[in-house]
Amino acid sequence: MVLCGISTNIGVESTARFAYEYGYNQIFVEDAMSALSAEEHTATVTKIFPRIGLVRKTDEILAGLS
């Protein structure tokens, strides 16, 4: 599952936690999501997401598809 979205630390993180509980493999598109502050975004991307999936940038994901 590839995740991105509007609210890194709220909507995307909630979806990611739920998906993790159901055993989904996840890739988080770091530069295709944001939060109300850079600090909130960075905290989730560096502390939470690496524990439950892979964190990648858009260009890395697109390169892997070709």
CHARMM internal coordinates of N, CA and C (Angstrom, degrees):
IC EDIT
DIST 1 N 1 CA 1.4309
DIST 1 CA 1 C 1.5274
ANGL 1 N 1 CA 1 C 106.89
DIST 1 C 2 N 1.3303
ANGL 1 CA 1 C 2 N 115.93
DIHE 1 N 1 CA 1 C 2 N 132.14
DIST 2 N 2 CA 1.4617
ANGL 1 C 2 N 2 CA 121.15
DIHE 1 CA 1 C 2 N 2 CA 177.95
DIST 2 CA 2 C 1.5208
ANGL 2 N 2 CA 2 C 107.22
DIHE 1 C 2 N 2 CA 2 C -106.52
DIST 2 C 3 N 1.3287
ANGL 2 CA 2 C 3 N 116.31
DIHE 2 N 2 CA 2 C 3 N 123.30
DIST 3 N 3 CA 1.4606
ANGL 2 C 3 N 3 CA 121.07
DIHE 2 CA 2 C 3 N 3 CA -176.74
DIST 3 CA 3 C 1.5184
ANGL 3 N 3 CA 3 C 112.77
DIHE 2 C 3 N 3 CA 3 C -114.38
DIST 3 C 4 N 1.3163
ANGL 3 CA 3 C 4 N 114.63
DIHE 3 N 3 CA 3 C 4 N 139.38
DIST 4 N 4 CA 1.4566
ANGL 3 C 4 N 4 CA 123.19
DIHE 3 CA 3 C 4 N 4 CA 170.58
DIST 4 CA 4 C 1.5251
ANGL 4 N 4 CA 4 C 105.57
DIHE 3 C 4 N 4 CA 4 C -151.14
DIST 4 C 5 N 1.3141
ANGL 4 CA 4 C 5 N 117.80
DIHE 4 N 4 CA 4 C 5 N 176.26
DIST 5 N 5 CA 1.4547
ANGL 4 C 5 N 5 CA 117.69
DIHE 4 CA 4 C 5 N 5 CA 179.75
DIST 5 CA 5 C 1.5079
ANGL 5 N 5 CA 5 C 113.72
DIHE 4 C 5 N 5 CA 5 C 162.81
DIST 5 C 6 N 1.3109
ANGL 5 CA 5 C 6 N 114.53
DIHE 5 N 5 CA 5 C 6 N -173.21
DIST 6 N 6 CA 1.4568
ANGL 5 C 6 N 6 CA 121.59
DIHE 5 CA 5 C 6 N 6 CA -172.13
DIST 6 CA 6 C 1.5235
ANGL 6 N 6 CA 6 C 112.43
DIHE 5 C 6 N 6 CA 6 C -84.67
DIST 6 C 7 N 1.2918
ANGL 6 CA 6 C 7 N 118.28
DIHE 6 N 6 CA 6 C 7 N -39.57
DIST 7 N 7 CA 1.4625
ANGL 6 C 7 N 7 CA 120.27
DIHE 6 CA 6 C 7 N 7 CA -173.91
DIST 7 CA 7 C 1.5309
ANGL 7 N 7 CA 7 C 110.30
DIHE 6 C 7 N 7 CA 7 C -121.02
DIST 7 C 8 N 1.3229
ANGL 7 CA 7 C 8 N 115.47
DIHE 7 N 7 CA 7 C 8 N 92.60
DIST 8 N 8 CA 1.4653
ANGL 7 C 8 N 8 CA 122.18
DIHE 7 CA 7 C 8 N 8 CA -175.13
DIST 8 CA 8 C 1.5172
ANGL 8 N 8 CA 8 C 112.49
DIHE 7 C 8 N 8 CA 8 C -48.36
DIST 8 C 9 N 1.3162
ANGL 8 CA 8 C 9 N 116.37
DIHE 8 N 8 CA 8 C 9 N -53.90
DIST 9 N 9 CA 1.4602
ANGL 8 C 9 N 9 CA 120.98
DIHE 8 CA 8 C 9 N 9 CA -170.88
DIST 9 CA 9 C 1.5245
ANGL 9 N 9 CA 9 C 114.37
DIHE 8 C 9 N 9 CA 9 C -88.87
DIST 9 C 10 N 1.3171
ANGL 9 CA 9 C 10 N 117.09
DIHE 9 N 9 CA 9 C 10 N 0.30
DIST 10 N 10 CA 1.4601
ANGL 9 C 10 N 10 CA 119.07
DIHE 9 CA 9 C 10 N 10 CA 178.43
DIST 10 CA 10 C 1.5314
ANGL 10 N 10 CA 10 C 109.05
DIHE 9 C 10 N 10 CA 10 C -120.05
DIST 10 C 11 N 1.3088
ANGL 10 CA 10 C 11 N 118.14
DIHE 10 N 10 CA 10 C 11 N -77.50
DIST 11 N 11 CA 1.4551
ANGL 10 C 11 N 11 CA 121.64
DIHE 10 CA 10 C 11 N 11 CA -176.02
DIST 11 CA 11 C 1.5163
ANGL 11 N 11 CA 11 C 114.11
DIHE 10 C 11 N 11 CA 11 C -65.34
DIST 11 C 12 N 1.3288
ANGL 11 CA 11 C 12 N 115.90
DIHE 11 N 11 CA 11 C 12 N -50.24
DIST 12 N 12 CA 1.4626
ANGL 11 C 12 N 12 CA 119.08
DIHE 11 CA 11 C 12 N 12 CA -177.75
DIST 12 CA 12 C 1.5262
ANGL 12 N 12 CA 12 C 110.32
DIHE 11 C 12 N 12 CA 12 C -67.08
DIST 12 C 13 N 1.3154
ANGL 12 CA 12 C 13 N 117.17
DIHE 12 N 12 CA 12 C 13 N -44.00
DIST 13 N 13 CA 1.4679
ANGL 12 C 13 N 13 CA 119.97
DIHE 12 CA 12 C 13 N 13 CA -179.94
DIST 13 CA 13 C 1.5261
ANGL 13 N 13 CA 13 C 111.81
DIHE 12 C 13 N 13 CA 13 C -63.97
DIST 13 C 14 N 1.3202
ANGL 13 CA 13 C 14 N 117.92
DIHE 13 N 13 CA 13 C 14 N -40.41
DIST 14 N 14 CA 1.4685
ANGL 13 C 14 N 14 CA 120.61
DIHE 13 CA 13 C 14 N 14 CA 177.97
DIST 14 CA 14 C 1.5194
ANGL 14 N 14 CA 14 C 111.22
DIHE 13 C 14 N 14 CA 14 C -61.99
DIST 14 C 15 N 1.3187
ANGL 14 CA 14 C 15 N 116.14
DIHE 14 N 14 CA 14 C 15 N -44.86
DIST 15 N 15 CA 1.4698
ANGL 14 C 15 N 15 CA 120.56
DIHE 14 CA 14 C 15 N 15 CA 177.83
DIST 15 CA 15 C 1.5222
ANGL 15 N 15 CA 15 C 110.35
DIHE 14 C 15 N 15 CA 15 C -62.32
DIST 15 C 16 N 1.3317
ANGL 15 CA 15 C 16 N 116.07
DIHE 15 N 15 CA 15 C 16 N -42.54
DIST 16 N 16 CA 1.4683
ANGL 15 C 16 N 16 CA 120.84
DIHE 15 CA 15 C 16 N 16 CA -178.86
DIST 16 CA 16 C 1.5228
ANGL 16 N 16 CA 16 C 111.91
DIHE 15 C 16 N 16 CA 16 C -63.80
DIST 16 C 17 N 1.3024
ANGL 16 CA 16 C 17 N 117.47
DIHE 16 N 16 CA 16 C 17 N -42.05
DIST 17 N 17 CA 1.4685
ANGL 16 C 17 N 17 CA 120.41
DIHE 16 CA 16 C 17 N 17 CA 179.56
DIST 17 CA 17 C 1.5331
ANGL 17 N 17 CA 17 C 110.75
DIHE 16 C 17 N 17 CA 17 C -64.25
DIST 17 C 18 N 1.3165
ANGL 17 CA 17 C 18 N 115.82
DIHE 17 N 17 CA 17 C 18 N -42.35
DIST 18 N 18 CA 1.4604
ANGL 17 C 18 N 18 CA 120.87
DIHE 17 CA 17 C 18 N 18 CA 178.86
DIST 18 CA 18 C 1.5308
ANGL 18 N 18 CA 18 C 110.36
DIHE 17 C 18 N 18 CA 18 C -63.35
DIST 18 C 19 N 1.3390
ANGL 18 CA 18 C 19 N 116.19
DIHE 18 N 18 CA 18 C 19 N -46.43
DIST 19 N 19 CA 1.4693
ANGL 18 C 19 N 19 CA 120.91
DIHE 18 CA 18 C 19 N 19 CA 179.64
DIST 19 CA 19 C 1.5228
ANGL 19 N 19 CA 19 C 111.22
DIHE 18 C 19 N 19 CA 19 C -62.70
DIST 19 C 20 N 1.3099
ANGL 19 CA 19 C 20 N 117.37
DIHE 19 N 19 CA 19 C 20 N -38.37
DIST 20 N 20 CA 1.4650
ANGL 19 C 20 N 20 CA 122.21
DIHE 19 CA 19 C 20 N 20 CA 178.53
DIST 20 CA 20 C 1.5307
ANGL 20 N 20 CA 20 C 110.56
DIHE 19 C 20 N 20 CA 20 C -60.81
DIST 20 C 21 N 1.3201
ANGL 20 CA 20 C 21 N 115.78
DIHE 20 N 20 CA 20 C 21 N -43.24
DIST 21 N 21 CA 1.4615
ANGL 20 C 21 N 21 CA 120.20
DIHE 20 CA 20 C 21 N 21 CA 179.32
DIST 21 CA 21 C 1.5296
ANGL 21 N 21 CA 21 C 111.97
DIHE 20 C 21 N 21 CA 21 C -61.89
DIST 21 C 22 N 1.3196
ANGL 21 CA 21 C 22 N 116.54
DIHE 21 N 21 CA 21 C 22 N -27.20
DIST 22 N 22 CA 1.4655
ANGL 21 C 22 N 22 CA 121.38
DIHE 21 CA 21 C 22 N 22 CA 178.76
DIST 22 CA 22 C 1.5200
ANGL 22 N 22 CA 22 C 112.87
DIHE 21 C 22 N 22 CA 22 C -93.61
DIST 22 C 23 N 1.3282
ANGL 22 CA 22 C 23 N 116.85
DIHE 22 N 22 CA 22 C 23 N 5.01
DIST 23 N 23 CA 1.4488
ANGL 22 C 23 N 23 CA 120.89
DIHE 22 CA 22 C 23 N 23 CA 173.33
DIST 23 CA 23 C 1.5202
ANGL 23 N 23 CA 23 C 116.59
DIHE 22 C 23 N 23 CA 23 C 84.66
DIST 23 C 24 N 1.3113
ANGL 23 CA 23 C 24 N 118.09
DIHE 23 N 23 CA 23 C 24 N 15.31
DIST 24 N 24 CA 1.4611
ANGL 23 C 24 N 24 CA 120.45
DIHE 23 CA 23 C 24 N 24 CA 178.52
DIST 24 CA 24 C 1.5217
ANGL 24 N 24 CA 24 C 111.46
DIHE 23 C 24 N 24 CA 24 C -73.37
DIST 24 C 25 N 1.3185
ANGL 24 CA 24 C 25 N 116.19
DIHE 24 N 24 CA 24 C 25 N 139.87
DIST 25 N 25 CA 1.4649
ANGL 24 C 25 N 25 CA 121.95
DIHE 24 CA 24 C 25 N 25 CA 169.13
DIST 25 CA 25 C 1.5270
ANGL 25 N 25 CA 25 C 106.69
DIHE 24 C 25 N 25 CA 25 C -80.68
DIST 25 C 26 N 1.3266
ANGL 25 CA 25 C 26 N 116.70
DIHE 25 N 25 CA 25 C 26 N 134.10
DIST 26 N 26 CA 1.4585
ANGL 25 C 26 N 26 CA 119.99
DIHE 25 CA 25 C 26 N 26 CA -172.44
DIST 26 CA 26 C 1.5204
ANGL 26 N 26 CA 26 C 112.17
DIHE 25 C 26 N 26 CA 26 C -128.10
DIST 26 C 27 N 1.3265
ANGL 26 CA 26 C 27 N 113.85
DIHE 26 N 26 CA 26 C 27 N 144.82
DIST 27 N 27 CA 1.4603
ANGL 26 C 27 N 27 CA 121.69
DIHE 26 CA 26 C 27 N 27 CA 170.91
DIST 27 CA 27 C 1.5199
ANGL 27 N 27 CA 27 C 106.02
DIHE 26 C 27 N 27 CA 27 C -125.09
DIST 27 C 28 N 1.3157
ANGL 27 CA 27 C 28 N 116.18
DIHE 27 N 27 CA 27 C 28 N 128.68
DIST 28 N 28 CA 1.4620
ANGL 27 C 28 N 28 CA 122.19
DIHE 27 CA 27 C 28 N 28 CA -179.24
DIST 28 CA 28 C 1.5219
ANGL 28 N 28 CA 28 C 109.27
DIHE 27 C 28 N 28 CA 28 C -104.56
DIST 28 C 29 N 1.3281
ANGL 28 CA 28 C 29 N 116.33
DIHE 28 N 28 CA 28 C 29 N 123.03
DIST 29 N 29 CA 1.4611
ANGL 28 C 29 N 29 CA 121.86
DIHE 28 CA 28 C 29 N 29 CA -178.53
DIST 29 CA 29 C 1.5247
ANGL 29 N 29 CA 29 C 107.70
DIHE 28 C 29 N 29 CA 29 C -88.13
DIST 29 C 30 N 1.3100
ANGL 29 CA 29 C 30 N 114.66
DIHE 29 N 29 CA 29 C 30 N 92.78
DIST 30 N 30 CA 1.4624
ANGL 29 C 30 N 30 CA 122.94
DIHE 29 CA 29 C 30 N 30 CA -171.97
DIST 30 CA 30 C 1.5234
ANGL 30 N 30 CA 30 C 113.82
DIHE 29 C 30 N 30 CA 30 C -53.20
DIST 30 C 31 N 1.3207
ANGL 30 CA 30 C 31 N 117.59
DIHE 30 N 30 CA 30 C 31 N -41.56
DIST 31 N 31 CA 1.4614
ANGL 30 C 31 N 31 CA 120.55
DIHE 30 CA 30 C 31 N 31 CA -176.62
DIST 31 CA 31 C 1.5328
ANGL 31 N 31 CA 31 C 113.27
DIHE 30 C 31 N 31 CA 31 C -93.47
DIST 31 C 32 N 1.3275
ANGL 31 CA 31 C 32 N 117.01
DIHE 31 N 31 CA 31 C 32 N 14.10
DIST 32 N 32 CA 1.4608
ANGL 31 C 32 N 32 CA 121.61
DIHE 31 CA 31 C 32 N 32 CA 176.31
DIST 32 CA 32 C 1.5254
ANGL 32 N 32 CA 32 C 110.49
DIHE 31 C 32 N 32 CA 32 C -120.36
DIST 32 C 33 N 1.3232
ANGL 32 CA 32 C 33 N 115.75
DIHE 32 N 32 CA 32 C 33 N 28.79
DIST 33 N 33 CA 1.4600
ANGL 32 C 33 N 33 CA 122.22
DIHE 32 CA 32 C 33 N 33 CA 175.61
DIST 33 CA 33 C 1.5170
ANGL 33 N 33 CA 33 C 108.27
DIHE 32 C 33 N 33 CA 33 C -150.91
DIST 33 C 34 N 1.3138
ANGL 33 CA 33 C 34 N 116.28
DIHE 33 N 33 CA 33 C 34 N 162.21
DIST 34 N 34 CA 1.4601
ANGL 33 C 34 N 34 CA 119.99
DIHE 33 CA 33 C 34 N 34 CA 178.25
DIST 34 CA 34 C 1.5268
ANGL 34 N 34 CA 34 C 109.21
DIHE 33 C 34 N 34 CA 34 C -152.99
DIST 34 C 35 N 1.3098
ANGL 34 CA 34 C 35 N 114.67
DIHE 34 N 34 CA 34 C 35 N 171.31
DIST 35 N 35 CA 1.4660
ANGL 34 C 35 N 35 CA 121.34
DIHE 34 CA 34 C 35 N 35 CA 178.81
DIST 35 CA 35 C 1.5225
ANGL 35 N 35 CA 35 C 108.06
DIHE 34 C 35 N 35 CA 35 C -135.26
DIST 35 C 36 N 1.3185
ANGL 35 CA 35 C 36 N 116.34
DIHE 35 N 35 CA 35 C 36 N 179.86
DIST 36 N 36 CA 1.4618
ANGL 35 C 36 N 36 CA 119.17
DIHE 35 CA 35 C 36 N 36 CA 179.00
DIST 36 CA 36 C 1.5224
ANGL 36 N 36 CA 36 C 112.47
DIHE 35 C 36 N 36 CA 36 C -64.93
DIST 36 C 37 N 1.3319
ANGL 36 CA 36 C 37 N 116.32
DIHE 36 N 36 CA 36 C 37 N -26.54
DIST 37 N 37 CA 1.4620
ANGL 36 C 37 N 37 CA 119.79
DIHE 36 CA 36 C 37 N 37 CA 177.30
DIST 37 CA 37 C 1.5246
ANGL 37 N 37 CA 37 C 109.40
DIHE 36 C 37 N 37 CA 37 C -139.52
DIST 37 C 38 N 1.3103
ANGL 37 CA 37 C 38 N 115.62
DIHE 37 N 37 CA 37 C 38 N 156.34
DIST 38 N 38 CA 1.4643
ANGL 37 C 38 N 38 CA 120.72
DIHE 37 CA 37 C 38 N 38 CA 177.35
DIST 38 CA 38 C 1.5225
ANGL 38 N 38 CA 38 C 110.79
DIHE 37 C 38 N 38 CA 38 C -62.57
DIST 38 C 39 N 1.3215
ANGL 38 CA 38 C 39 N 116.78
DIHE 38 N 38 CA 38 C 39 N -34.19
DIST 39 N 39 CA 1.4619
ANGL 38 C 39 N 39 CA 120.92
DIHE 38 CA 38 C 39 N 39 CA -179.52
DIST 39 CA 39 C 1.5250
ANGL 39 N 39 CA 39 C 111.61
DIHE 38 C 39 N 39 CA 39 C -64.60
DIST 39 C 40 N 1.3303
ANGL 39 CA 39 C 40 N 116.80
DIHE 39 N 39 CA 39 C 40 N -42.11
DIST 40 N 40 CA 1.4659
ANGL 39 C 40 N 40 CA 120.55
DIHE 39 CA 39 C 40 N 40 CA 179.11
DIST 40 CA 40 C 1.5233
ANGL 40 N 40 CA 40 C 110.56
DIHE 39 C 40 N 40 CA 40 C -65.28
DIST 40 C 41 N 1.3154
ANGL 40 CA 40 C 41 N 116.05
DIHE 40 N 40 CA 40 C 41 N -44.45
DIST 41 N 41 CA 1.4708
ANGL 40 C 41 N 41 CA 120.81
DIHE 40 CA 40 C 41 N 41 CA 178.45
DIST 41 CA 41 C 1.5288
ANGL 41 N 41 CA 41 C 110.44
DIHE 40 C 41 N 41 CA 41 C -60.16
DIST 41 C 42 N 1.3106
ANGL 41 CA 41 C 42 N 116.21
DIHE 41 N 41 CA 41 C 42 N -50.23
DIST 42 N 42 CA 1.4638
ANGL 41 C 42 N 42 CA 121.25
DIHE 41 CA 41 C 42 N 42 CA -177.58
DIST 42 CA 42 C 1.5240
ANGL 42 N 42 CA 42 C 111.99
DIHE 41 C 42 N 42 CA 42 C -62.01
DIST 42 C 43 N 1.3082
ANGL 42 CA 42 C 43 N 117.21
DIHE 42 N 42 CA 42 C 43 N -41.03
DIST 43 N 43 CA 1.4677
ANGL 42 C 43 N 43 CA 120.32
DIHE 42 CA 42 C 43 N 43 CA -179.96
DIST 43 CA 43 C 1.5220
ANGL 43 N 43 CA 43 C 111.38
DIHE 42 C 43 N 43 CA 43 C -60.28
DIST 43 C 44 N 1.3090
ANGL 43 CA 43 C 44 N 117.28
DIHE 43 N 43 CA 43 C 44 N -45.98
DIST 44 N 44 CA 1.4646
ANGL 43 C 44 N 44 CA 120.16
DIHE 43 CA 43 C 44 N 44 CA -179.14
DIST 44 CA 44 C 1.5267
ANGL 44 N 44 CA 44 C 111.13
DIHE 43 C 44 N 44 CA 44 C -68.65
DIST 44 C 45 N 1.3366
ANGL 44 CA 44 C 45 N 116.41
DIHE 44 N 44 CA 44 C 45 N -43.87
DIST 45 N 45 CA 1.4669
ANGL 44 C 45 N 45 CA 120.86
DIHE 44 CA 44 C 45 N 45 CA -177.03
DIST 45 CA 45 C 1.5267
ANGL 45 N 45 CA 45 C 111.82
DIHE 44 C 45 N 45 CA 45 C -67.16
DIST 45 C 46 N 1.3232
ANGL 45 CA 45 C 46 N 117.81
DIHE 45 N 45 CA 45 C 46 N -32.48
DIST 46 N 46 CA 1.4706
ANGL 45 C 46 N 46 CA 119.82
DIHE 45 CA 45 C 46 N 46 CA -176.73
DIST 46 CA 46 C 1.5247
ANGL 46 N 46 CA 46 C 114.19
DIHE 45 C 46 N 46 CA 46 C -97.02
DIST 46 C 47 N 1.3263
ANGL 46 CA 46 C 47 N 117.56
DIHE 46 N 46 CA 46 C 47 N -23.96
DIST 47 N 47 CA 1.4684
ANGL 46 C 47 N 47 CA 119.87
DIHE 46 CA 46 C 47 N 47 CA -175.32
DIST 47 CA 47 C 1.5317
ANGL 47 N 47 CA 47 C 114.11
DIHE 46 C 47 N 47 CA 47 C -108.04
DIST 47 C 48 N 1.3173
ANGL 47 CA 47 C 48 N 117.87
DIHE 47 N 47 CA 47 C 48 N -38.17
DIST 48 N 48 CA 1.4640
ANGL 47 C 48 N 48 CA 121.01
DIHE 47 CA 47 C 48 N 48 CA -174.72
DIST 48 CA 48 C 1.5242
ANGL 48 N 48 CA 48 C 112.15
DIHE 47 C 48 N 48 CA 48 C -95.21
DIST 48 C 49 N 1.3285
ANGL 48 CA 48 C 49 N 116.77
DIHE 48 N 48 CA 48 C 49 N -55.35
DIST 49 N 49 CA 1.4590
ANGL 48 C 49 N 49 CA 120.27
DIHE 48 CA 48 C 49 N 49 CA -173.76
DIST 49 CA 49 C 1.5266
ANGL 49 N 49 CA 49 C 114.51
DIHE 48 C 49 N 49 CA 49 C -58.68
DIST 49 C 50 N 1.3245
ANGL 49 CA 49 C 50 N 120.25
DIHE 49 N 49 CA 49 C 50 N -40.03
DIST 50 N 50 CA 1.4790
ANGL 49 C 50 N 50 CA 118.32
DIHE 49 CA 49 C 50 N 50 CA 179.45
DIST 50 CA 50 C 1.5326
ANGL 50 N 50 CA 50 C 113.89
DIHE 49 C 50 N 50 CA 50 C -62.19
DIST 50 C 51 N 1.3010
ANGL 50 CA 50 C 51 N 117.58
DIHE 50 N 50 CA 50 C 51 N -20.01
DIST 51 N 51 CA 1.4670
ANGL 50 C 51 N 51 CA 121.14
DIHE 50 CA 50 C 51 N 51 CA 179.05
DIST 51 CA 51 C 1.5239
ANGL 51 N 51 CA 51 C 112.68
DIHE 50 C 51 N 51 CA 51 C -79.44
DIST 51 C 52 N 1.3467
ANGL 51 CA 51 C 52 N 116.08
DIHE 51 N 51 CA 51 C 52 N -19.77
DIST 52 N 52 CA 1.4639
ANGL 51 C 52 N 52 CA 118.37
DIHE 51 CA 51 C 52 N 52 CA -174.22
DIST 52 CA 52 C 1.5299
ANGL 52 N 52 CA 52 C 113.33
DIHE 51 C 52 N 52 CA 52 C -125.64
DIST 52 C 53 N 1.3183
ANGL 52 CA 52 C 53 N 117.45
DIHE 52 N 52 CA 52 C 53 N 3.42
DIST 53 N 53 CA 1.4602
ANGL 52 C 53 N 53 CA 119.93
DIHE 52 CA 52 C 53 N 53 CA 179.10
DIST 53 CA 53 C 1.5158
ANGL 53 N 53 CA 53 C 111.52
DIHE 52 C 53 N 53 CA 53 C -178.94
DIST 53 C 54 N 1.3239
ANGL 53 CA 53 C 54 N 114.88
DIHE 53 N 53 CA 53 C 54 N -165.24
DIST 54 N 54 CA 1.4624
ANGL 53 C 54 N 54 CA 121.68
DIHE 53 CA 53 C 54 N 54 CA 179.19
DIST 54 CA 54 C 1.5184
ANGL 54 N 54 CA 54 C 109.48
DIHE 53 C 54 N 54 CA 54 C -103.52
DIST 54 C 55 N 1.3174
ANGL 54 CA 54 C 55 N 116.87
DIHE 54 N 54 CA 54 C 55 N 139.66
DIST 55 N 55 CA 1.4578
ANGL 54 C 55 N 55 CA 121.98
DIHE 54 CA 54 C 55 N 55 CA 176.35
DIST 55 CA 55 C 1.5268
ANGL 55 N 55 CA 55 C 107.15
DIHE 54 C 55 N 55 CA 55 C -107.06
DIST 55 C 56 N 1.3286
ANGL 55 CA 55 C 56 N 115.96
DIHE 55 N 55 CA 55 C 56 N 124.09
DIST 56 N 56 CA 1.4607
ANGL 55 C 56 N 56 CA 121.44
DIHE 55 CA 55 C 56 N 56 CA -178.73
DIST 56 CA 56 C 1.5197
ANGL 56 N 56 CA 56 C 109.98
DIHE 55 C 56 N 56 CA 56 C -139.42
DIST 56 C 57 N 1.3254
ANGL 56 CA 56 C 57 N 115.32
DIHE 56 N 56 CA 56 C 57 N 164.24
DIST 57 N 57 CA 1.4621
ANGL 56 C 57 N 57 CA 121.87
DIHE 56 CA 56 C 57 N 57 CA 174.27
DIST 57 CA 57 C 1.5279
ANGL 57 N 57 CA 57 C 108.45
DIHE 56 C 57 N 57 CA 57 C -96.16
DIST 57 C 58 N 1.3140
ANGL 57 CA 57 C 58 N 116.14
DIHE 57 N 57 CA 57 C 58 N 160.51
DIST 58 N 58 CA 1.4604
ANGL 57 C 58 N 58 CA 121.65
DIHE 57 CA 57 C 58 N 58 CA -177.44
DIST 58 CA 58 C 1.5132
ANGL 58 N 58 CA 58 C 112.31
DIHE 57 C 58 N 58 CA 58 C -53.95
DIST 58 C 59 N 1.3352
ANGL 58 CA 58 C 59 N 117.47
DIHE 58 N 58 CA 58 C 59 N -46.90
DIST 59 N 59 CA 1.4714
ANGL 58 C 59 N 59 CA 119.90
DIHE 58 CA 58 C 59 N 59 CA -177.02
DIST 59 CA 59 C 1.5232
ANGL 59 N 59 CA 59 C 112.23
DIHE 58 C 59 N 59 CA 59 C -63.29
DIST 59 C 60 N 1.3288
ANGL 59 CA 59 C 60 N 117.67
DIHE 59 N 59 CA 59 C 60 N -31.98
DIST 60 N 60 CA 1.4657
ANGL 59 C 60 N 60 CA 120.60
DIHE 59 CA 59 C 60 N 60 CA 176.97
DIST 60 CA 60 C 1.5270
ANGL 60 N 60 CA 60 C 111.04
DIHE 59 C 60 N 60 CA 60 C -67.55
DIST 60 C 61 N 1.3035
ANGL 60 CA 60 C 61 N 116.56
DIHE 60 N 60 CA 60 C 61 N -40.88
DIST 61 N 61 CA 1.4636
ANGL 60 C 61 N 61 CA 120.41
DIHE 60 CA 60 C 61 N 61 CA -179.94
DIST 61 CA 61 C 1.5248
ANGL 61 N 61 CA 61 C 110.39
DIHE 60 C 61 N 61 CA 61 C -68.37
DIST 61 C 62 N 1.3182
ANGL 61 CA 61 C 62 N 117.24
DIHE 61 N 61 CA 61 C 62 N -44.25
DIST 62 N 62 CA 1.4566
ANGL 61 C 62 N 62 CA 120.09
DIHE 61 CA 61 C 62 N 62 CA 179.15
DIST 62 CA 62 C 1.5156
ANGL 62 N 62 CA 62 C 111.81
DIHE 61 C 62 N 62 CA 62 C -64.47
DIST 62 C 63 N 1.3187
ANGL 62 CA 62 C 63 N 117.94
DIHE 62 N 62 CA 62 C 63 N -37.11
DIST 63 N 63 CA 1.4538
ANGL 62 C 63 N 63 CA 120.75
DIHE 62 CA 62 C 63 N 63 CA 177.52
DIST 63 CA 63 C 1.5274
ANGL 63 N 63 CA 63 C 111.08
DIHE 62 C 63 N 63 CA 63 C -64.40
DIST 63 C 64 N 1.3066
ANGL 63 CA 63 C 64 N 116.17
DIHE 63 N 63 CA 63 C 64 N -35.13
DIST 64 N 64 CA 1.4663
ANGL 63 C 64 N 64 CA 120.13
DIHE 63 CA 63 C 64 N 64 CA 179.06
DIST 64 CA 64 C 1.5160
ANGL 64 N 64 CA 64 C 113.32
DIHE 63 C 64 N 64 CA 64 C -71.80
DIST 64 C 65 N 1.3154
ANGL 64 CA 64 C 65 N 117.56
DIHE 64 N 64 CA 64 C 65 N -18.78
DIST 65 N 65 CA 1.4455
ANGL 64 C 65 N 65 CA 121.67
DIHE 64 CA 64 C 65 N 65 CA -179.84
DIST 65 CA 65 C 1.5365
ANGL 65 N 65 CA 65 C 112.59
DIHE 64 C 65 N 65 CA 65 C -85.63
DIST 65 C 66 N 1.3205
ANGL 65 CA 65 C 66 N 116.02
DIHE 65 N 65 CA 65 C 66 N -18.27
DIST 66 N 66 CA 1.4672
ANGL 65 C 66 N 66 CA 118.14
DIHE 65 CA 65 C 66 N 66 CA -176.95
DIST 66 CA 66 C 1.5029
ANGL 66 N 66 CA 66 C 112.67
DIHE 65 C 66 N 66 CA 66 C -95.53
END
COOR INIT
IC SEED 1 N 1 CA 1 C
IC BUILD
